[in-house]
Amino acid sequence: MTDQPRQLSLNAFLHDTGHHEASWRHPESSVERAHDIDFYVELAQRAEAAKLDGVFFADIPGVWAATPYRPTAHLEPITRLAAIAARTERIGLIATASTTFYEPYNLARLFSSLDILSGGRAGWNIVTTQSDVAARNFSLTEIPSPEERYVRAQEFVDVVTKLWDSWEDDAILADRESGVYFDPAKVHPIEHVGRHFQVEGALAAPRSPQGRPVYVQAGSSNDGRAFAARNAEAIFTAHQTIEDAQAFYVDIKSRTAKLGRNPDHVKVLPGISPFLGATEAEAKELQHYVNSLTVPAYGLAQLEGLVGVSLAELELDEPVPAELFAGSGDVLDNNRSRLQVVANIVERDRPTLRQLLHRLAGARGHNVVAGTPLQVADLITEWFENGAADGFNVMPPLYPQLLDAFTAQVVPILQDRGIFRTEYTGSTLREHFGLPRPESLYSGGARPETGIDLAGAARA
């Protein structure tokens, strides 16, 4: 039997008019369709036609009102994906939902329903959320500390996992003759009592086609890495250089193996935001034009929030002082992962404030590249074949134009190289990612433990 070659994973990260903060100002943007569900369905259909693994929506449940310079008030992501599920057949459907603001039972039911109605295509991007703006919408005066959020998140995932497994795969009998619909011995109250949650269960939904939706995680801090190694099946991350990506990749795979998990079942997917042109000069010209549409006040407010100090006295064409980020560049020791990315840019490239704002405008610290389809395909291949990535979260700066350019011009090169599929071979997101369907915690009469050391689990 011949081993199948390792395959690249590619997701389309859908973000209204594009991932560049000024994309909506482009004369050909689709800003008028920012709340039109048909627009997002069409984007997902384009991604599916290119055989991408999935589409992904981020989410922050709040309106950042500091600057009015970018579209906001996005539609809720699980609802959007339910609409997309009805008009697609194979593409995976990944949504962000916060363990800080949801209750486990509600979230488990929502994602289970999405997995069932889509035939097994759901993924949950697990975040703890850092936003005080969001916190104040959920009866909190401020966001809890990172440590506390991750302790809650681990208990949250434990509860959701038990709920998704609370119906065994063969629990439903639907026996008309006997009048018995389900076998009560195979439907399990989870009886969870913990620090943050008390949940009796079982879930008001049978076990879904994938067993459980795919667990995705987006965080590269110390706590985020520990959490990902314990729980994640795919990780969205941000790196500017292949060296940083390789260091993260090795660390995550090592942590995963030490916990007894198969590292091949944890997909590391950095973000890439490609400006594409027939020539490199054409791509860079497009990037320069979109950068020229930025409003500095918007980027400055974001950067000040990240750094935690005012930059009002710094001129736009003045170099950013490296001392603002003192101690923030160590990719393993700092707890604010996106701050690490920005700190590394400042330390390595010594940009002016304007240059830094343009770097971050493209994709908020993810890798923005400008080049020909061949150059972008070469970068993807290099990272994939040299221990830096299992695939990529593709973040086009301008929708739909640069998604179309990527699927029509970059994907065929990757297919010709034999590292990306030409046809779907499965129907579920787990199958696209090459992940096994998990066995139920309750299989064979097993019963998961309750009252575990949650703080210790979060530190593992």
N, C-alpha and C positions, 0 to 999 in steps of 0.2 A: 504493500500500500504506500503510495507516494504522499508525503506530507504536503498539505496545502501551503502555498507561500503566505507569509504574513501580509495582511491587508490593512491599508490606511483607512481611518475613520474620518469622515467629514460631516460637520453639522453646519447649517446656515443659522446664524444668530440674527433673528429678525428684529429690527429696531426702526420703526416708522420710516422716515425718509433716508435713513442711513446712519452709520456709526460716527461719522464726522459731525461735530456739533453744529456746523454751519451748513450741512447738506440741505436743509429745508430751504435755504436762500438760493440754491442753485436754480437757474431758470427752468430746468427740466425736472425738478424734484416733484414728488407726489404729495406735497404737504397738504393739499386739499383733501386727500384720501386718508389722512392719519387715523380717522375713526371709522373707516369703511372696511367692514369685515371681508368684502370681496377682494380688496387689495391684498390682505394677508393670505387669503385662500390662494390667490394667483401666485404669490411668492412661494408658498409651500408647494404648489403644483409644479412650478419651475424647478424647485429643489428636488422634487420627486422624479421629474423627468430626467434629471442628471444622476439619479440613483444615490443621492446623498443619504447618509444615515438618518438624520433627523433635522427638525427645526426647533429652535429654542427661543423662549421669551424670558427676559429678566423681569423683575418687578420690585418697586419700592412703593409701599402703600401710603403715599403722602405726596404733597405738592411742595417742592422746594421753591419758595417764593422769593428768594434773595435776588434773582435776576429773571426778567421775563424774556429771555433771549433764545429760548429753544422750546419746541413743542413739548407739552407735558400732558398730564391727565390721560394716561394710557388706559386702554381697555384691560380688564382683568384677564390674566393669561390663561387660566384653565378654561374659562368660558370661550376665549378665542380658539383654543386648541380643540374644544368640542365641536365648534363650527367647522374647523379645518378637517377634523376627523371624518365628518360626513361627506366631504368632497375630495378625499384622497384615499389611497388604498394601502400604501406600504411605508411611507415616510414616518419616522419616529416623531414623537410629540413630547417635548420637554418643557416644563414650566417651573419657574421659581416660586417657592412658598416658604415663608419664614417660620422657624420653630419658636421665635420669640413672640409672634402675634397670633398664630393659629392655636387651636386645641387639637390634640392628636386624632380624636375621633372624627371631627369634621374633615380634617385633611385626608385621613385614610379613606374616608368614604368618597371624597371628591376624586382622588387619583385612581381609586379602584373603579369608580364609574367610568372615568376616561379610558382606563385600560380595557374594560369590558366592551364599551361601545366602539372602540377603535380596533378591536381584535388583537390587542396586545402590543400597543405602540407607545405606551406612556412612560415618561421618565420624570422624576422629581428632583429638581435642583435644590438641594438643602442649603439654606443660608440662615445665619443668625441675625443679620441686619445690624448695621452700625448707626442708623439714622435716628437722631433725636426728633427730627420732624415726624417720622413715622411713629416713634414711641408715643408722642403726644396725641396721636389718634387712637391709642389703645390704653388710655387711662394710666400712662406712665409719664412722670415728669421728665425723665431722662432715660437713655438706653442703659441697661445693666452692663457691668464690666464684661470684657471678652471672656474671662474665666467663667463667670456665672452663666453667660449665654451658652457656652459650650457644654457646661454641666447639664443645663436644661435640655440642650439639643440632643445629647446622648440619651437621656431618659426618653425624650420625645421619639427618637428613632426606634428605641427598644419597644415602646408602646405601639407605634405604628406597625412595626414588623409583626408583633404578636397579633394585632388586629387583622392584618392582611393574611395571616396564616390561620385565623381562628375557624375558618371553614376548611376542612380537608378537601382535597381535590374531588373525591368521590362521595361527598356528603349528600348531594342532591340525588334522590332516588326517583322522584316523580312517578311513583307507582300508583297508577290509576286503580288497579284492582284492589290493592290493600288500603288505599286512601292515605298512604304515607308519602309525604313530599320529601322530607329529608330525614337522615339518620341522626337522631339527637346525640348519639355517642361520638359523632364526628363534627359537631359544632361546639366550640369551646369558649366559654366565658374566660377572659384572660385574667380577671381578678388582679389587676395591677394596682399596687399601693406603693407609691414612691415619694420622693421629696417634693416634686412639682405636680404630679398627676395621680389621680385615683380614677381608674377606668375599669368598669366591670366587663364590658364586651358581652357577647361577640359582636363583630361588625355586621351591620345590616346589609351585607352584600356577600355573595359567594366569592371563593378564591378566583382571582382574575386570570386571564390567559397566560400571562408571564409568571404566574405565581405571586410575584410582587413587581410593581413598576421598577424600572432601573433607578438605582440610587446615584445621583450626580451630586458633586460638591464643588463649590467655588471659593476657595480660600487657601492662601499659601503661608499664613502665619504659623507659629509654633503650634498653637491650639488647633488651627485649621488642618495642618499636616497630620497631627495625631488623630484627629477626628476622621479625616479622609482615609488614613491607613486602616482604621477599624471598620469603616462603613461604606466608603464610596466604591462604585463600580466604574465611574468615569469622573475625571477631575478637569474642570475648566480653570486655566491658570494663565498668567501673563508674564512673558519674558521678552526682553529686548535682544538678547544675544543667545547664540547656540550654547555658549559655555554656561550661562545661568540656567538655561533650560536643561542641559545635561545634569547639572548638579541637583536640580529639583527632581528630575526623573530618577536618578540613582537613589536619592534620599527616600522618595515615596515608595519605590519598589522594595528597598531594603526594609523600611518600616513595615510594609505589608507582609513580607516574608517572615519577619520576626514574630508577627501575630498569627502565623500559621495559615495565612491566606495565600492563594496563588497570585503572584504579581501579574501574570498575564490577564487576570480577570479584573484589573484596575487600569482603565485606559486614561492616559495622560494627554490632554487635548489643549495645547496653548491657543490663544487667540491670534489670528492674523487678519489684518485689514489691508487688502491690496488695491492700490490704484493701478489700473492696467491701461496700457497704450500699445500701439503698433510698434513704437520705439520707446526706449527708456526716457528720452527727452520729452516725448509726448505725455507719458505717464506723469513725469515730474511737473510738467506744465499744468496738467489737470490738478495735481496735488497743490501746487502753488496757488492756482486760482481759487480752489475751495478754501484754502487757508486764508486767502485775502478777504473772504466773506465773514470771518469770525469777528465777534464783538469782544474785545479784550476783557471787559468787565465781567463777562460770564465765566471765562476761563480763570480769571484772577480770583473770583469768589470761590470757585471749586478748589483751586490750589491753596488758598488761604485756609479753607476748611480742613484740608489734608495736613498742612504744615502746622496749623494751630497758631499762626502769628500773622499780623498784618504785613502786607507787601506794598502798601500804598505809596511809600516813599521811594520805592525802587522804580527807576525809569525802564520803559519797555525794552530799550536797546542796551541796557546795562546788564552785565553778567550776574547770574543768580549766585548769591554767596553760598558756597558749599557748607559753611558752618551752620546754616539753617537746618541741615540734615545730619548733623553730627551724630554718629552712632546708629543711623537709620539704615545704612546700606548693607548690613550683615544679613544675608538671606536666611540664616538659620536662627538668629537671636532676637529679631525684632518682631513684635506682635502685630504690626500693621503692614500687611503684605503689599498693598498698593503704594504706600509710602516708601517701601524698600525699592520698588521699581523706579519711582521718581528720583530717589536719592542716588541710585546707580547712574541714571542719566546725567544728573548734575555732576557727579564725581568724574564720570568717564568723558563726557563731551563738553563740559563747561559752557552750556548755552546761555544766551541772553534770555531775559524774561520773555520776550516776544517769541523766540525760538522754542523755549520750553512750552509755552502756551500752545503753540502750533503742534508740537510733538504730542501733547496730551489731547488736543482737540480731535485728532484723528480717531482715537479709540481708547481714551482714558487710561493710557499706560500699556495697552497691548501693542504688539509689533505691527507698525504701519510700514508697508513696503510700497515702492513705486517702481514699476518696471514692465517688461514685456511678459506675456504669458509664459514663455520659456523660462525667464528669470525667476518668476514666482514659483513655477513648477520645480525648478532646480532647488530653490530654498526649501520647499516642502519636502522634497525627496531627501535632501541632505539631513534635515532634522530627523526625518523618519528613519533613515538608515544608519544614523549615528547616535542613537541612544538619547535623543532629546524630546521625542514625541511619538505617540501612537496614532496621532491624527491631529486635526485642527478644528477649532471653532472658527468658522469663516465669518468675518465681520465686514461686509462690503461698506465702504464709506458713503456710497450713494445707491439707494434703491429706486427702481429695480435695475438700473443700467449696469452697475458693476457686479451685481449678482449674475446677470445674464452673461457678462463678459467672462466671469470666472467659470461658470458652468459650460459655456460654449467653447472657451479657448484654453483654460488651464486643465479642467477635468479630463478632456481627451488625451492630453499629454501624459497624465498620470495613469490613465487606462492603458495607453500604449506601452508604458513601462511595466505593466503587470502588477502595479501596487494598489490599484483601485478597481472596484467591480465595474463590469459593463452591464450587468443585470443583477437584480436582487435575487438572492438564493434563499431567503427566508421572508417571513411576513411580520415578525415582531422586532422591536427595537433590540431586545437581547440577542436575537439572531444576527442582526446587522452588526452589532458590536462584538460578536463572537463570545457572548457570555452564556453560561449555563442557566437553565431554569432552576431556581433554588428549591430544595426540598422543604416542605412545611416543617416548622418547629414541632408540630404535633404528630408527625408521621410515626406510625407504629406505636401509638399510645404514649409517645414522649410528651413531657410537659416542661416548658421553659421555666427557669427559676425566677422568683420575684424577690424584691428586696435586695438587689445587687448593690455593690459599692459604686454608686454613680460617679462620685468625684474621682475615684480611682480609675474607673473605666474611661473617663474623659482625658485622664492624664496618660493612658496607656500608649 
